[in-house]
Amino acid sequence: MKESRADASAALRDILKDHFLVGAALNDNQIAGKDPGAVAIVRRHFNTITPENILKWEEVHPKPDRFDFCAPDQFVGLGAWQGLFVVGHTLVWHNQNPRWLFEGARGDPELLFSRMREHIHTVVGRYRGRVRGWDVVNEAFEDDGTWRKTPWYTTLGEEFVARAFEFAREADPDAELYYNDYNLWKPAKRAAVVRLVTSLHARGIRVDGIGEQGHWLLEEPTLHQIEATIVDLAKTGAKVMITELDIDPLPRPEELVGADVGKHIELTPELDPHAEGVPEDVQRKMAQRYADVFSLFVKHRAVSRVTLWGVTDADSWLNHWPVPGRTNHPLLWDRLGQPKPAFHAVVEALTRTASAGA
Ligand code: XIL
């Protein structure tokens, strides 16, 4: 695919300004100012940022009486300086927690609720008015729509979700509050989330947005499944967000479709076919896939934000998951920070849509 002059100067945030916010997750290095190349891409192309790890419980609240706000302060400062919509990720999840969080709490729901309240009040309260949206609860359901049997659920029951949203609302009444999960294109899981959000709304507990993470493959989910997801989630009245978009072109065992970070498989050469570079046909398929999904997103007013899970291929968590040590190529900028054919295809598709609509 040839790079035209117009493509080279196009910024995603400008092309998408009438549709939705567009952003990326930032890693520790980028937040610490050690990767100016990636930050330059962010400044040019994005108007929202999410921290990949630094606001997870084990990082921001490693000891019962110790919060570490150094990196989060830098992250929120970067957002303010650049005028970006800052998203917080994530308050209540079953991964990347410190061991002490669930210690002594198994048979003691009040203890766990009080830990949850203190954490949410302290973290959300500190960034009140500056972190504009929070992933309050992450990944509460299994793919079959049953509740995931995490320590949150087994100790507190379904009520843990409502309480998390209430604590966050108390801490910042003006922040947008989200439920976030992967594989919502699977009907049973999506139905469970729609039921949950509808029942919270009926109780007067507002969920402002639902995030489908969007850790997708080249051919799965289908565009039809993605569209059905957007349409169904929007029926709750909540905004719809694609919160962690990446498209993985590498082989993936069927049972690992999605983003269960607890699962790993061993590296073999067959699982790492593009270590020396991406063949042209794969680049083309990636370009088509990215153009297709962005063209779909702009069709739906309910989509209010799309965030890529990383800036360049070099940063992507998919180099380490589900197979540690692979060379992956799931984003719009390559390992050298150059825009890929997929980037140009997105720009071209959106420019075409815009001129067709004008
Ligand atoms: C991932 C990060 O990208 C990795 O750096 C980390 O080692 C594990 O977590 N769903 C989520 C994200 O909600 O927080 C996960 O991020 C990816 C899956």
Boltz pocket constraint, residues with backbone or C-beta under 6 A from the ligand:
constraints:
  - pocket:
      binder: B
      contacts: [[A, 52], [A, 53], [A, 138], [A, 213], [A, 244], [A, 259], [A, 261], [A, 317]]
      max_distance: 6.0
